[in-house]
Amino acid sequence: MSELFSVFLHLLLFELVAPVTFRHHRYDDLVRTLYKVHNECPQITRVYSVGRSVQGRHLYVLEISDYPGIHEPLEPEVKYVGNMHGNEVLGRELLLQLSEFLCEEFRNGNQRVARLVQDTRIHILPSMNPDGYEVAATQGPNSSGYLVGRNNANGVDLNRNFPDLNTYIYYNEKYGGPNHHLPLPDNWKSQVEPETQAVIQWMRSFNFVLSANLHGGAVVANYPYDKSLEHRVRGFRSTANSPTPDDKLFQKLAKVYSYAHGWMHQGWNCGDYFPDGITNGASWYSLSKGMQDFNYLHTNCFEITLELSCNKFPGQEELQREWLGNREALIQFLEQVHHGIKGMVLDENYNNLAGAVISVSGINHDVTSGDHGDYFRLLLPGTYIVTATAPGFDPETVSVTVGPGEPILVNFHLKRSMAPASPVRRAPSGGRRLRAKVQPRAARKKGTEMKQTPRGPA
């Protein structure tokens, strides 16, 4: 299939096309654009800051949800992060375009977008490194300074700045130990940059399930692990396939983006060849202290890295083509959060239990229930043995068959153990009452359509 025809097919996937402006956005323009989207769609958006850069610029996030600012139990949280390297600017512009697109399409009654907004809490951080971007933008897209603006204002590469948890997981896999939510060193805050600290605290504040980190300089979907088991051999970087316990799932997530993209799946891009347009990170080159490995090892979040353009700072005239090539992929990737299993973990009195561990037999990576007692476990189609455990309670094990469609609802009711144990943390079961679901303009004209009742335990 030709590249042009592939892009044309993607254009047909949306009945309504939102007007967008294809230009580069400096920091002030970026802030104005986020608030413009919020002002146009105040019922489904919220702008908030997760912290500040070295030079004091806010790391602004646009949230898109039918209840902005509120976590709805059993509604998954997903995030996009752009511009981690200040000179890799396409992701920043794509995320601003995506924000405008989702707002406009929701207002126009696009049912696919409305379903995504109503069933998902989306967080978009267009620029993790606004200081570096300003340096790169001052230089301009046609300069020969390939790396100018890559690092933050302290000269640090933010994608080599997260606590190294790979060393611990490789040790634990060999000798035994936790396979998830690995703890951070006591002095971790003093070891990372302000932008990194802000993003880590953001990750710990939301129970993110799925994420993508947008980069430039290649065209490929890259999945964990980024760091090989033997990171350096005799002074040289080691390249060796380093799969996670969820390797097949990560490959599938990467392929979803690659094949929905206009040309990534073709493999030959920027002088490199990647079969299916995807690669294991360490198989490409080993990278220590990266963000996608940190997501997987410290939180419940499954993150991949998207390299989206050969040119790190494409010219303004290239932005429309890049948007058309990435738009469908950005939407499809968000939709992948609605697969696998999800549910509530409750005690015998139907109180929500936070921090319960959800284990899947045969996959040596667990997830935990969030502050509201809900959990999300992305899985490929198949039959699984799933166990929920919590301190002070007897474990419960079920068999569940996962299909290719919507996630299966599997609730756990744990009974208190007779043996004494440490106290368990209970999640809030009450809280703020939610208003009626926000409906797009076109849907309101036709009447309110109730959400489908989730299926019971398999």
N, C-alpha and C positions, 0 to 999 in steps of 0.2 A: 504494500500500500504506500503510495507516495506521501511525502511529508505534507504537501498542500492538501491532498484529499483527506488525510487524517485530521488536520486542523478543521477542515470544512465539516466533517462529521461531528466534531465536538461543538461546533457552532449550532448545530441542529438540536442538541440535547437540551437546550433551554428555549422555551417558547418566547420568553421575554428577555430582552437584552438591556441591561442597565447602562445608561450613559456614563462613561468614565473619561478621565483626563489623563493623558499619557505624558507625564513629565516627571523629572526628578524633584524630590521634596527635601529641602533643607530642614533643619530642626523646627524652626518656627512654622514652616509650611506643614510639616508632619503633624504638629500639635493642632493647628487649625483644621486640618483634614479630619482628624479623629473627632474633634468636637463638632464639626459640621455633620458628620455621620450621626453622632449622638443627637444633635438637634433635629435632624430629619427623622430619626427613629427612636424617640426618647423612651418608648414603652418596652423596647427590646434591647437597649444598649446601656452601657455604663462605661465611663472612662475612669480609670484609677491608676495610681502610680505604685510600682513595687519597690521604688528606691531611687537613688540618684547616682549619676556617673561621677568619676573623679572630679570633673569640672562643674558638677552641680546640675547637670541636665537630668530631668525626670526620665525614668524608664516607664513610659506610659503604656498601658494595656487597654484595649477595647474589648469589653465583654459583650457577647451577643447571646441572648437567652430570653425566653418568655418571662422569666422572673429574674432580671438582672440584680445581682447582689445577694441572691439567695440560692443555697444548694437545695434542690429538690431530691429527696431520697429516691434512689434507683435511676436518676438521670445522670449520665456520665459526664465528666469534665474532660475537655480536650484542649490542647494549646498548640499554637504556632509561634515560633521564635525566629526573627529575622535579623540580619545585619550584625551578627555576633562579631564578625570581622568587618571593621568599618569600611573597608574598600570593596567589599562584596555586597553590592547594593541592590541587585535584582530582587532578592527576597523581600527587602524593605518595601520596594514599590509594588510587588505582587500582593503583599499583605494589605497595603492601603487600598489597592484596587479590589481585593476580595471583600474588605470591609464595606466599601461603597456598594459593591455588587449585591451582597447579602441584604443590606438595608433596602436598596431599591427594589430588588426582586420580592422581598417580603411585602413591601407596600403595594406592589403590583399584583399580588395574589399568586405568585409562583408556588404551587403546592409542594414541590420537592424542597424548596428552600424553607417554606413554612414548616414542614414536617421536621426538617433539620433543626430549626430554631426552637421549636416546641419540645423536642425530645433530647436536646443536647445543650450543654453549657459550654460555649466556645470562648476561649481567651486568645487574643491576638496581640503579641508584643512585636511591633514592626521593627524596632531597633534596640538591641541589647547593648550596642556600642555607639551611642550618638556622638561621642567625642571623636572617635576615630573616623566616623563618617564625615564630619565637618572638615577634617584634614584632607581626606580623599576628595571631597567635593570641591574644595578650594583648588586642588591640583587639576581637577577636571578629568573627563573620561578618556581623553586622547593622550595623556601623559605617559611617558615611558617608566615612571616610578611604580612598578608593579605591586610593591608591598607597602607603599605609603598609605598610612591610615588603617592598616590591618589591625594593629594593636590598640589598646586603650591609651589614655593620656599618660599613664605611667610606663608605657612601652611594653606592656604584658599582653601576650596572646591569651585571650579569654578561653579559648578552647584547649588550653593546656594548663588551666588554672583551678580545676575542680579537685577536691581531695581524691587521691588515688585509692580506690576501693578494689580495683582489679587484683592487686597483689594479695589482698585478704581473701577474695573469693577463690582465687586459684589455690591458695593454701587450704581453705575450707573444703574445697572439692576433693582434695587429695587426702586430708587428714580428718575431715569432719568439722562441722561448725555451721552457723547460720547461712542460708542460701538467699536471703532477702533482707532488706532494710538494715544493711550493714551500718554500724554506728560510725559517727565522725569523731576524729580526734578532739580532745577537749579544747585545744587551741586552734581549731580550724579557721575561725574568723580572722585570726591574725595572719593566716597563710594565704588568704585569697584577696582578690581585688574587690572594691565596692560593688561593681556590677555583678560579679560572681556571687558575692554574699547576698545581694538583693534577690537574685534569681533562685538561689538555694532556699532562702526563706520563703519565697513565693511557692516553690515546689512543695514545701512542707506545710503550707497554709491551705492548699487545695489537694483533694484526692484525685489528681490527674490520672487518667487511664491511658491516654494516647497522646503522642506529640510528634512534631517534626521540626527540625532545625534547618533553616534555609541558608545555603551557602552558594558560592560561585567559584569558577575556575575549572570546572569539569561539568559533565552532564551524566549523572548517575545517582541512583538511590542506594545509599550506604547504610548498612545495618550492623548492630553490635555482634561481637565485641570489636572495639577499635584497637585495643591493646592486645598484642599477642602474648602468649605465655612466656616466651623468651623474647622480651622487648628489644634487647640488644645482644648481638652475638659478636664478640671480639671488636666492639666499638662501632659496629654497623647496625642499622635498624633491621630488625628481623621482620620478614613478611611471611605469615603463615595463617591459614584459615583458623579462626578462633571463634567457634560457634558458641552461642548461649544455649541453655537448656530449651529455649523457645526458638531454636534456629529456623525450623520450618515455618513457624508463624511469622517471624521477622522477614523471611524471604517472601512470603505471601504479601505482607504489607508493602514491601518495597516494590513488588511486581504490580500491585494495584496502582501505585503512583506511576511507575514506568510505562505501563501499557495504556493508561489514561492520558499520559503526556503526548504531545504532538510528535515527538521524535526520539525521546529518551530510550524507548524499548528497542530501537534499531541497533543499539550497541556501539556503532562507530560514531564517536563524537570527540571533538577537540584533539584528534590524533590518538585517542585511546580506544580500546575495545573492551566492553563489559557485556558478556552474554546476558540477554534480556534487559540490559540497562541497569543491572544491580550488582552489588558487590558486598561481601563481608569486609568490614572496615580494616581489620588487621591483615586480611589477605591482600588488600591494596597497599597499605603501609601502616605500620604500627604507630599508634598515637596514645600517649599516656596523659591522664588527667583530663580526658574529654568529657563533654556534657552528656552525650547519649549513653555511654556506659554508666555514668553517675546516676542518671534517671533510673535505669534498670536495677542497679544494685542498692540504691538508697530509698527508693519510693516504689509505688505501685505502677509507675508510668512506663510504657513501652514507647521509646523514641527512636526514630530513624533520622539520618542526616540526608538532606536533599541538595545535591550539587546541581545547579540549574542553568549555568551559562558558561561558555568557554571564556568570554570576556567578563572579568570581575566587575567592571564598571561600564556596562553597555551604553551606547549613545541613546539619547532620548527617542530617536527615530526607530529604535529597535524594540521599545517597550510594548507597543501594541501587539506585535507578533509574539513576543514572549508571553504576554497575558493570554492571548488566544491559545497558545500551546500548553499553558499550565492551568487554565481555569477549571476544566473538567477534573483534572487530577487533584487539585486542591479540594474540590467538593467531594470526590469519591473517597479520598483519604479520610476526611472527617466522618464519613458514613461508616468507615470500618470499625468505629468504636461500638457500633451496635451489632456485635457478634459475640459468640461464646456463651457464657452464663453470667447471671447477676442475681442478687437477692438480698435478703435481710438476715442478719444473725440476731436471734432473740433468746432470752431466757424463758423459763417456764411461765413467768408472769407477763410475757410479751414486752419486756423492756429491751430496748435496743442495746446490743453489745458492741462497743468499739474496740478495735485492735485485735479482733479474733483472726486467727490464721486460717487461710483457705489453701489446702494442699491438693494437688492433682497427682495421682499415682502415675509414676513414669516420667514426670516433669519436675526436675529438681530446682524449682523456683516457685516460692509461695507468694501470695498476696495477702493483704489484711483488710478487714472492714474499716470503713472510715468513721469519722466522728459521729455520724448519724446511724451507724450500725449497718450501712449498706456496703456491699462489695461488688466488684466487677472483675471477671476473669476472662480475658480474650483467649479463645481457643479455636482451632480448626475443626471442621466437621469430624465427628467420631464419637465413640462411646468412652466415657471416662469414669473413674472412681474418684470421688471428691470428698474430702474430709474437712470439717470445721472444728477447730480447737480453740479453747480460751482458758486462761488460768482459773482454777476453781470449778470447772465444769467438765463433765464427761464429753468426749468427742462424739461427733455424729458423722456417719459416712453414708453416702448415697451413690447410686449409679445413675448417670445422666447421659443421654444421647443428644449431641449437638448437631444441628443441621446447618445448611449454608445461609439461612435467613436470619431473622431476628433472634436476639439472645433468649435462651431458656431461663425462666425464672425458677430459681432453686433457693428456697428459704431454709434456714437451719434453726431448730428450737433446741437449745442446749439445756440439759438438766444439771443442776448443781451437784458437784461431786461430794461424796460423803467424807472424803479425806480432807483435812485442812489444807488450805492453799492461800497464796497471796491474794489480796482483794483485786477484783476485776473492775476495770473502768466502764461505767455505763454511759452510753451516749444519750443526749437529750431526746426524749420521745415526744415532747410537745413542741412549743415554739410558735413563731409568728404564723398567723393564718394567711394562706395564699389567696390572692384574688383569682377571679376566673381566668382561664387560659387566654393569652393574648392571641387574637386572630388577625390574619392579614386582611386588608381591605376587601379583597374579592371574596374571601371566605365569609366575612361578616354579612355580605349581601345575600349569601345562600343559606345562612343559618349556621349555628354552631355544630360542629361535628365532634362527637365525644371521642376521646382516646380509646384505643382498643384495650380491653382488659388483658393484662399479661397472663400467660399460661401458668398453671400451677406446677409444682415440682414434678419432674419426670419420674 
